[in-house]
Amino acid sequence: MGQGVIQVSVQGGMRCLILDAKPGAAEAAREAIAGRINRLVEKERISAEEAAAAIGRMEVIEDFDGLTPCDAVVKAIIEEIGIKREVFAKIEAAVSPDCLIASNTSSIPIASIARSCEHRGRTAGLYFFNPVPLMKLVEVIRAAETTDAAVEALTVLGKRMGRTPVTVKDSPGFLVNMGGRPYTTEGLRLAHEGIATLAQIDAIMRDCWRFRMGPFELMDLTGIDVNYPVSMIAYEGYLHDPRIKTSPNHKAMADAGLFGRKTGQGWFGYDKGKPLDRPCPDFETKAAPARRVALARQIDAASMADIFCADEEEMDLFAEMAAHDELEAFCDEVGLEIVADDGKVPILDAPGGDDASETASQMDINFRRLVCVDLLGDASMRVTLMTAHGADAAHREAVAAAIAASGRKVTLIKDSPGFVGQSLATTVGNLGCYMAEIRMASPEDIDLAMQLGLNYPRGPLALIAEIGEGKALSVLGSLQNITGEDRYRPTMWLRRRAKLVLPIHTPS
């Protein structure tokens, strides 16, 4: 991390003094960085003259007194608060009163590191992402006493380094590390409860929600030795908020030392960092494809006439009508003829937040013939199906065969409120709304940071906008009601905008 910060600094035209506590480490870092910069010349990314100039801006120093001429110092050391405070104190003793002092800590609040400093207004966080030369985001962390001038200067510094700075409130995990919790923790819960396999969860999030990696692939890449401690720091820092609680299977992997690619085994196996064969997430059947189906939701004229009744009923009816229209269109795409229920055909539904058991109970239909289809995400490549416990496998397999015949892949999961994709997408979006609610950053910066920091296809609030504010609220409400878990409690940010039919990015 430190080497990456040095590289983007000198490539940004700044003289950079390098200090390391370990003898010879600073010189070794200088040589390694010079090698990487020279490779950029070989790849024709920069000229030989630019490379020589950048390398010439690096200078190794022997002690803290060598920092005296600095305008800004960025500390990148181990995540141990006592050592960080000690280093901050030594930096402050060496530099001028107006020199900026920034920590690259990933999760420890800046105010707690700088509490013993004399000039706390010039202290802040400057959190980069690995590998620094490739990851464009830098979080500028504003502590309680950080001045506006310090934030502005560090923002300019980040831009000179070629990064995209986002100003963030000082809080456990800051923005990206906090915002990334539900993508992994909700995936972990689904796996822990046996709803779907690791490969199924990853495939659904890639194919149906356009994430570059599923949660388990992502954890293996970043390292479980990194993401488990960060999950616990955020959980403890937010006083055990259920929205970011992890699961026992996460701790078990960390305790076992199965950290992912770096150890050759994590959630999946690796050979010299390359993934080994993984279980297939696709459901395959030799059953004859279904030709006719009945739909669970039938919107009649009487329901249409009642559309302007009380708020809650109005929202439910709109959702029911939308689900019915989407399901009709889907059946047409895969070649399923919709008929009146004759007591023999499969019954299809596309619930938003409910599981198959709840759907069958609420609608008083035969759960043995009910097949639930997730249409909330993109169903053009992969379709998730679920049925209630005790359902007739023949109906499920006939529907799966019909969908597969249309060229789509099918993933069959256990009965679960919110399927897989709905629960993951809405919990990611809901936590983004919470971060906006507590003014961690602006709604637009939250989206930008999550896209740049974690390569999400869209930010969490933009994800809610894509789902629809009212639909997202309905899914989370169903998840909370069925499971009884407050991890799904909708934020007031989301609830108010959904009720008032306002865009999710509307400021308070």
PyMOL commands that set and color helices and strands:
alter all, ss='L'
color gray80, all
select helices_A, chain A and resi 2-11+25-42+48-56+64-67+81-94+110-113+120-122+148-160+176-179+181-192+198-207+215-222+224-237+242-244+248-256+261-263+301-305+311-334+356-363+393-405+421-437+443-454+460-467+469-483+486-488+492-499
alter helices_A, ss='H'
color red, helices_A
select strands_A, chain A and resi 16-18+58-60+72-75+100-103+123-128+137-142+164-169+270-271+274-275+292-295+337-338+347-349+370-373+382-386+409-413
alter strands_A, ss='S'
color yellow, strands_A
deselect
rebuild
show_as cartoon
